[in-house]
Amino acid sequence: MNITTRQVVQHFLSKFLKQLQREKVHELDSFFNGFFTKEEIIAMLKSTYGNTVSEHVNIDSQDTSELLDFLSNADVLGYFVKAWHDEITQNKALHPIEVMKTLEQLGHSTHYLASKAIVFWDEYDHANYRVMLGKAGKVYTVYGIYDKAVSHEDAELVDSPPKRFYETYDKAKAVMDELIASGTYTKDEIHVLPLLVGDA
């Protein structure tokens, strides 16, 4: 899924979720009858009710269909929107097991990074690993239009990232050029920066 498709789908899912939550209708689409495993339903119940789950439902004594009665469309969608967000976030994080899986996938299980603790990685190590993630198809580069005050190193850290990202530098630059030509910004105010994102 490319970044534009993902952003559009996430936007409408978030709007639809807010609408469902406002309506407060405890209804679950019949599509989900027999769809989820008991473990999945329990995970959604825990996500919905948190520490008070035992006050709402007896997980141990009720079967799958009975447990499903305690979930609404809003509960299910909220759970999976969060799961999708978590998956994207995890794809950006570094975990020793994931590093080993990536190296093994590329046939580099004896690579020096396999035996170097992540806490001791320097910028060269991180850059080297980012290249490997790209080769393994686990991350890709997108481009956003940022304020000139934002440096390449800060692109991942800004509190207000661009509303839209583009699949290629040329697309982002064309939009930036339009903004400059329209007088919305000057060429000294904005620039295009790359950002690595997880393939999710």
C-alpha positions in Angstrom: 0.0 0.0 0.0 1.5 3.3 -1.0 1.7 6.2 1.4 -1.1 8.3 -0.2 -3.5 5.3 -0.1 -2.6 4.6 3.5 -3.1 8.2 4.6 -6.5 8.5 2.9 -7.7 5.2 4.3 -6.5 6.1 7.8 -8.2 9.5 7.6 -11.6 8.1 6.7 -11.3 5.2 9.1 -10.5 7.7 11.9 -13.5 9.9 10.9 -15.8 6.8 10.7 -14.6 5.6 14.1 -15.3 9.0 15.7 -18.8 8.9 14.2 -19.4 5.4 15.6 -18.2 6.4 19.0 -20.5 9.5 19.0 -23.5 7.4 18.1 -22.9 5.0 21.0 -24.8 2.3 19.3 -24.0 -1.1 20.7 -24.3 -3.1 17.5 -21.9 -5.5 15.8 -22.1 -6.3 12.0 -23.3 -9.8 11.4 -20.2 -10.2 9.1 -18.2 -10.9 12.3 -20.3 -13.9 13.5 -17.8 -16.8 13.5 -15.0 -14.5 12.1 -12.8 -14.0 15.2 -11.1 -16.6 17.4 -11.9 -16.5 21.1 -8.4 -15.2 21.8 -8.9 -12.3 19.4 -12.3 -11.4 21.0 -10.7 -11.5 24.4 -7.9 -9.1 23.2 -10.6 -6.7 21.9 -12.6 -6.9 25.1 -9.5 -6.1 27.2 -8.7 -3.2 24.8 -12.2 -1.9 25.1 -12.8 -2.3 28.9 -9.2 -2.2 30.2 -8.9 -3.2 33.9 -12.7 -3.3 34.3 -13.2 -6.1 31.8 -14.1 -8.6 34.6 -16.9 -6.3 35.7 -18.5 -6.5 32.2 -17.9 -10.0 31.1 -16.9 -13.4 32.4 -14.3 -14.4 29.9 -13.7 -17.9 31.4 -17.3 -19.1 31.4 -18.7 -17.6 28.2 -18.3 -19.0 24.7 -17.1 -17.2 21.6 -20.6 -16.0 20.4 -21.5 -14.9 23.9 -18.3 -12.9 24.3 -19.0 -11.2 20.9 -22.2 -9.7 22.3 -20.1 -7.4 24.4 -18.4 -5.8 21.4 -19.7 -3.1 19.1 -18.6 -2.0 15.6 -16.8 1.0 17.3 -14.9 -1.4 19.6 -13.8 -3.6 16.7 -12.8 -0.8 14.5 -11.0 1.1 17.3 -9.0 -2.1 18.2 -7.8 -2.6 14.6 -7.1 1.1 13.9 -4.8 1.0 17.0 -3.3 -2.3 15.9 -2.5 -0.9 12.5 -0.9 2.2 14.1 1.2 0.0 16.5 2.4 -2.1 13.6 3.6 0.9 11.6 5.3 2.2 14.8 7.0 -1.1 15.5 8.3 -1.2 11.9 10.2 1.9 12.7 11.7 0.6 16.0 14.8 -1.5 16.3 14.6 -4.8 18.0 17.4 -7.3 18.1 15.2 -10.2 16.9 14.0 -8.1 14.0 17.6 -7.1 13.1 18.6 -10.8 13.0 15.5 -11.7 10.9 16.4 -9.0 8.4 20.0 -10.0 8.2 19.0 -13.7 7.8 16.5 -12.8 5.1 19.2 -11.1 3.1 21.7 -13.9 3.7 23.9 -11.8 6.0 23.6 -13.7 9.3 27.3 -13.2 9.9 27.2 -9.5 9.3 29.0 -7.4 11.9 25.7 -5.8 13.0 24.5 -9.2 14.1 27.0 -9.2 17.0 26.9 -5.5 17.8 24.5 -4.4 20.5 22.0 -1.8 19.2 22.7 0.6 22.0 26.3 0.9 20.6 25.3 1.5 17.0 26.6 4.8 15.6 25.2 6.8 12.7 27.1 4.7 10.2 25.6 1.5 11.6 22.0 2.9 11.5 22.5 4.1 7.9 23.9 0.7 6.9 20.9 -1.0 8.5 18.4 1.3 6.8 19.8 0.3 3.5 19.3 -3.3 4.4 15.7 -2.7 5.5 15.1 -1.2 2.1 16.5 -4.2 0.3 14.4 -6.5 2.5 11.3 -4.5 1.6 10.6 -3.5 5.2 10.9 0.3 4.8 10.6 2.7 2.0 11.2 6.4 1.5 8.5 9.0 1.2 8.8 12.7 0.8 7.2 15.6 2.6 7.2 19.4 2.4 8.7 20.9 5.6 9.5 24.3 7.0 13.1 25.2 6.1 13.9 25.3 9.9 13.4 21.4 10.0 16.6 19.6 9.2 16.9 16.2 7.6 17.8 14.7 11.0 14.7 16.3 12.6 12.2 15.1 10.0 11.1 12.1 12.2 10.9 14.2 15.4 8.7 17.1 14.4 5.4 17.5 16.4 3.5 18.6 13.3 4.6 16.5 10.3 3.3 17.4 6.8 -0.3 16.5 6.3 0.5 14.7 3.0 3.5 12.6 1.9 4.5 11.7 -1.7 5.9 8.5 -3.2 8.7 10.3 -5.1 10.8 13.4 -4.7 9.6 14.8 -8.0 6.0 14.7 -6.9 6.8 16.5 -3.7 8.9 19.1 -5.5 6.2 19.7 -8.0 3.7 20.5 -5.2 6.3 22.6 -3.5 7.0 24.6 -6.7 3.2 25.2 -7.0 3.0 26.5 -3.4 5.9 28.9 -4.2 4.5 30.0 -7.5 1.1 30.7 -5.9 2.8 32.9 -3.3 1.7 30.7 -0.4 5.4 30.3 0.6 8.7 31.6 -0.6 11.5 29.3 -1.7 13.4 30.3 1.5 10.6 29.0 3.7 10.0 25.4 2.6 11.9 22.4 1.3 11.4 18.7 0.5 12.8 16.1 3.0 12.8 12.3 2.8 11.3 10.1 5.5 11.6 6.4 6.0 8.4 4.6 6.9 7.5 1.0 7.7 5.8 -1.0 5.0 2.4 -1.5 6.6 
